[in-house]
Amino acid sequence: MRGVTTFGYKVDPLILIDNIELSTNDLARLNVDDIASFSILKDASATALYGARGANGVIWSIQRG
């Protein structure tokens, strides 16, 4: 059984914009008009793709070029 300290105390999702990891502050500063697509992965799909880093979910986005 997983405990609180299994993956550390981080409870935020992994945020990837154009495959670059960003913080929640960076995400808040994005211009909404610059986002081409936006996906949220959770549970087993996020963990399967990103391992322990994706255990709290993944917010994935592609910006318009």
N, C-alpha and C positions, 0 to 999 in steps of 0.2 A: 504494500500500500504506500502511496506517495504521501509524504508529509510536507509541511510548509517549507522546509529547507531543502527539499529534493532538488529544485532548480534555482534556489536562491529566493530572495524576498521580492523580486521584481514581479509585479502583477500587471504591468502594462503590456499591450500587444506589441509584436514586432511590426514596425512601420517601414515599408519599403516604397520609395518613390523612384522610378526608373532604375530599380535594383540597387539603390543606395539606401542604407539604413539611416533613418532620421528620428529625431525626438518628437514628442508631442508638441513642443513649442515650434519646431520647424513646420510641422503639419498645419498648425494654426496660422502660420504666415503665408501659406500657399494661396494664390489667387484662384478662386473657384473656376474662373473661365479658362484657366490653363490646364485643367484636368481633362484628359481624353477618355479615360476609363478608370473605374474604381471597383475593387473587389475586396471582400472580407472572407477570409478563411478561418474556420474555427474547428475545435475539437481534433479529431483524428486526421483530417486532411491537412491541417496546418502542421501538426506534429510529424506526419509522414514526409512532408516536403522539407521542413526546416528543423526537424529534430527538437531538442529541448528548447531552443530559441523560439520556436513557434507554439510552445505549450499553452500560452495565454492568447493565442489567436494571431492572425497576421492581417494587417491592412496593407493592401498592395495597390499601387496606382501607376498609371503612365501619363506623363505630361505631354501636351501637344508640342510639337517641334516648332 
